[in-house]
């Protein structure tokens, strides 16, 4: 009885292992009978490779047999020695000629692109190859994958945080061909990576090591936890308070009316409507960037009697739905009229980030009191925070924003005083009224 079984080649070949055997077997039903063969492999990946080659050979043999029967010729004579001889043992599939980190990274990129086709954002998939090319391969590239240890990973963290060694030679000049000319490529100066950037690089490194583990090239993944890690303090997300939000949209409105240059008028007007739209919908910046006109519908809400937007949102969580606040309708209509949008056109596309940051700096709103930088993502945080302040149900907000209740409780509701119910906090247990009997028992005071 098979203890574990897998199907390959569209279910035609079965790869299985018996309970008391360490080797994998393969079987196929072909030509009216079952064919079975031991792979002599204890590793599943090597057994699958053997089974695929074996299946192709069986199909070729079966077709040759059929062609001989259709021709009408007698089957070739079989000698007794050949009939009773054991088939030659198949050679074990060999490992890749190189199991360096760079070679395994190439396997990972190829698998990641195929397995996530249509399921993950294209920019996110392409980011993996960029992280490997720019950071991980220059450090780990020629190292054998089995030699990547916790100490080496920590050395990589230190290298990224310390920057280039003082007195180290400058990077060589890089030239890129553009048409018939060779243009010198600009080499960026070193910049200390943020915690989020370094975390993304470590995640990519872990995915490469998991690929090596699946293929049996390493026996275990090394410890990749960050040493000397501080306590997991939860900090709230950067957002705009109601007063700061009013200051922001008044500044963008003034810039839309009086742009610094006339040719920037359309972009300034678009930015103003973008701020109003995002704070009244709670979309993520990447969701707003790819939002198309056909994804937005103007409806009359039955519960409130107000005109709102129903949005079909496409982003990192797949396809979801959002119902906006009434304040998102007019910015959307102005943007649609401004650019004469068709059904397949993007409503916002890429926003002028430099203009947005310039206005934030002018108004002193670029960072909050804790030093956290405010970005376009802060508009989403503002939407969630303001909904909570108005007493909206946290579960409904989570559904409308395509996130979890725990995420909102940890990063948004933890710093908003309005979500605290004073009546529930300051509740007192009612005291029982004194009866005549209890009054008689009470001691008399002189």
N, C-alpha and C positions, 0 to 999 in steps of 0.2 A: 504494500500500500504506500502511495507517494505521500511523503511528509510535506513537500512543498512543490508547487507546479507553476509554470509560466507558459504563456503562449506567445509565439513570435511568427513572423511571416504571415500576417493577417489571420492568425489562428490556425494555420495549417500544420505547424510544427509545435510539439509540446516538449518543453524542457522541464524535467522533474528530478527529484532526488528522493530515494527511498529512506526509510526511517533509520536503518542501520548501516547506511553507506555514506561515505564522505564525497563520493563522486556523483556528478550530475549525469543523467541519461537524457536521450532525445528520441522522439518517436514521431512517425508520420504515416498516414494511411494513403497508399499510392498503388495504383494498378490492381485494386481489389484485395489488397492484403496490407497488414501492418508491418512496418519496418522499424526496428529498434536498434540503438547503438549507444554504447557507453562513451562519453566524451573524455573520460579519464582526467577530468578537471574538477577541482574543488572550488574554484572561483567562478561565480556566476557569469561575470563578464566574458571570461575566456571560454566558458561552456557555450554561451550564446553564439560567440564567433565561430566556434567549431560546428555548432548545429546548423548555422546558415550555410557554411560550405558543404556540409554533409547533405543537406536538403537539395542544394543545387545539383550535386552529383547524382542523387537518387532520381531527380526529375530527368536529367540527361540520359541515364540508363533506361528509364522507363520509355522515353521517347524512341530511343534506339531499338528497344524490343518491339515496340508497336510498328515501327517502319519495317522491321524484318518480317513480322507476321503479315502485314498488308502486301508485301511483295510476293508472298506465296512460297518463298524459298524455305527449305528445311532449316531448322535451327542448327547452328554449328555444333559439332561433336564436343562433348565435355569429357575430359579425361578424369579418371577416378582421383588421381593425385590432386588435380586442381579443384575438384568438388569437395574434397575432404580437407584441403589446406585451410588453415586459419587466415583470415584477412590480415594484411599488414597493419600494424598499429599506426594510427594517425599521429603525426607530429603535433606537439602542443603549440598553440598559437603563441608567438613571441610578444614580449612587451614592446612598446615603442622604442625605437633606437635611442631616444633621448627622453629622460624623465626629469629634465630641468624644469624649474618654475615657469620659464617662458613657454616651453612646449605644452605644459599642462594648461597654461593660461589660454593658449590658442584653442585647445579642446573645449575649454569652458566657454569661450566667446562663441564658438560655432554652435555648441549645444544650447546656450542661452538664447541666441537669436532664433533658433528653430523652435524651441519649446515655448517661447513667449510670443510667438508670432500672432499679432492681433490682440493679445491679452494685456500687454504693457505698452506704455507710451514709447514711441520710437526714440524720442530724445533720451529717455531713461535707459533704454537698451544701448544706445550709442555711447552713453556716458561711461558704461563699464569698460569698453575698449579704450576710451580716452584716459581713464584713471590708470589702467594697466600700462599704457604706452608712456604716459608722462611721469608716473611716480613709482609704481610697483616693479615693472620690468627693469628699469635702470638699477634698482637696489637688489632685487631677488633673482633677476633673470637667469644668470648662469649657475645659480645654486640648485643642487639636487633637491627635489621636492621633499624627500625624506629628511633632509637636513634643516628644513625650516622649523625652528624651535621657538619656544616662548622668549628666550633671550634674544634671538635674532629679530623677532617682531618688536620687542621693546627697543632694540637698537634702531629700528626703522622709525619708531615714534620719536626717539630722541633726535635723529637726523632731521626729521621734518620740522621739529619745534626749534632746534638750534640754528638751522639754516646753514649756508655754506661756511666752511672753515676759513677763518681769517688768513689772507695770503694765498688762498687757493687760486689756481689759474681760472681766468674767465672762460665762459663757454665759447666754443668755436663759433665763428660766423656761419650762419646757415643761409643758403641761397635757394630760392624757389623759382622755377621757370614759369614765366607768364608770357605766353606767346613765344616770341623770339628773344625776349630779354630775360636776364637773370636778375631777380630782385632780391635784395637782402631781407631776410625775415627778421622781424623785431623779436628780440629775446627779452622776455619780461624779467624785471628785477625780482629778487626773492621777497616773498611776503609771508609772514607767519600765518599758517593755516588756522582757521577757526576750529572750535571743537566739533562742529557739525561736519566740516570738510574732512577732518581727520577720521571721524566716525565712518563716513561713506567709504573712505579708502580701506579701512579695516574690514568693513562689511564685504567689499569686493575681494579682499585677500581671503576672508573666510570662505567665500563661495568657490574660489579656486581650490582651496584645500579640501572642501567637501567633494569637488569633482574628482580629485585624486583619490579620496577615500572610497568613492563609489566604484571606481575602476580597479581598486585593490592595489594602488601604487603606494599607499601609506596605510599603516594599521590603525592609527589614531590621529585625531586633530589636536594640535598642541593647545595649551591654555592661552587664550587670547584676551583675557580680562585685563582691564587697566589697573596697574598697581598704584598704591597710594591714593586710591580714589576717595574723594570726599563723600560725605553723606548725601543720600539722594534727596536733596532739598528741592521741593516743588516751587518753581517760580512762575508767576503769572505771565501771560502773553502780553506783549506790547499792544496797547489799544489807545483810542482817543476817548477821553471822557466827554460827556455831552457839551461842556464848555469848549473843550479843545476841538471837538468835531465842528462846532459852529464856527470857531475861528478858522478852521481849515477850509470849509466850503465857502465861507465869505471871501477868503483869499483867492481860491481858485475861480470864483465868480468874478472877482475884480480883475484877475489876470485874463479871463475870457473876454471881458468887455474892453480892456485896455492892454493888449499884448505888447511886449517890448518891441516886437517887429510885426509889421502887418502880415508878412508871410507866415507867421506863427499863429495866426488867429484861429484857424481850423483846429490845430492841435491843442491850443489852449481851451477852446470850447469843448473839444472831445474829452480832455482831462477832467474838466469840471463835471460833466455829465457822468463820466466813469466813476468818480468818487461818490456821487449820489447813488448811482446804480448799485455799486458794490456794497455800500453800507445798508442798502435797503433789500438786498438779496442774500448776502452772506456767502457768495460764491468764492471759491479759491481763485487766485490769480490765473493759474493755468486753465481752470475751467472757463473763466471769463475770456481768456485769450482765444480759445478755439470755439467759442459759442457762435453758432450761425443763426441767421434770421429765422430760418424755418424751425428752430428749436424753441422759439418764444411765441406765446399766444397771450393775447389780452382778453381777460374774461371778467365777468361780474361775479364776485364771490357771493355765494348764497348765504353764508353765515353772517357776514359783516355788511353786505350790501355795497361794498366798495369795489372799485376797479383795480385789479391786480394783474400780475404776470404769472403765468404758469410756464415754467422753464423745464425743458428736458436736458439735464446736465450730463455731460460726458467728461470724465476725468479719470483720476487714479483709482477710483472706486467703481469703475465701469459706468453704467447708465443709471442715473437717479433722477429724482424730480424735486422741484423747489417751487414754493409759492412765495411770491415777493410781498413786500410791504407796498401800500399804495404809492409811496414816494418814488418807486422805481419806474412808473409808467411814463411820466413826462420825459425824463432823461433818455429813455429808450426811444420814444417817438421822435425826439429832436435829433438823436444820432441817426435814426433811420432816414429822416428827411434830409439831414445834412449831407450824407454820402450816397443817397438814392440806392439803398441796399436792396439787392435781390435775395431770393430765398436761400441761395447757397453761399451768400457772402457772409463773412465774419462780422459780427456786430462791432467788436472793439479791436480785435487783433492785438498788435504790440503797442503798448502805451509808451509815451515819452517818459522813460524813467528819470532821465536827467532833469526834465522840467518839474516832475513831481518832487524829487529830492531838493531841487532849488527852492521851491515854495516852502517845503518843510523847514529848511534851514533859515529862510527869511523870517518865518514865523516862530522860530525857536521850538519847533515840534519834532525835530529829527530824532531825538532820544527822549525817553520818559525819565522819571525821577530816579529809576534804578540803573540808568545808563544803557538800556536796551534800545537798539536802533529800530525805528519805525519804518516799515516798508508797505508795499501794496497789500501784503498779507494782514497788516494791522486793520485794514478796512473790514475784513471778515471777522476779526476778533472784536471789533467795535460793534458789529451787527449782533453777535452772540451776547456780548455783555449788556448791550442796551435792551435786548429782548428780555434778559433775565431781570434787569432792573425794573422793567414794566410788569413783571409778575407772570411772564409766559411760562407754560409748562415745559420743564427741562427735557422731558421725553420727546415732545413734539419738536422742540428746537433741534435735538439730536437727529431726528428723522429728516427734518427739512434741510439740515446742513450735512447730511450723509456722514455722520460721525457717531461716536458712542457717548452714552451718558457719563461714563467714567471719565472720559477725556474732558468733557465740559466741567464736571465737578472738580477735577484736579487743577485745570489750567484757567478756568474762567470764573466759576462760582466761588472759588476760594478767596477772592479778593473784592467781592462786591457786597457791600454791607446791606444793600436793599433786599437780598435774597434771604436774609435772616428774619424770621418771623418773631417779632418782639412778643406777641401774645403767647406764642408757644414757649419762648424762652423764659419769660417772666411769670409763668403760670404758678399759682400757689394752690396748695391743697386746701379746700374749704374746711373751716372749723365747724365742729358740731355745736349747735345752740345749747346753752346751758338750761337744764330743766330745774323745776322747783326742788326736786329731791337732791340734786347735786348742790344747789345753793344752800340747802339745810345742812349738808355735810361739811360745807366749807368752814374752816376755822374762823372764829370771830376775832376781829382786830380791835385792840383797845383804842 
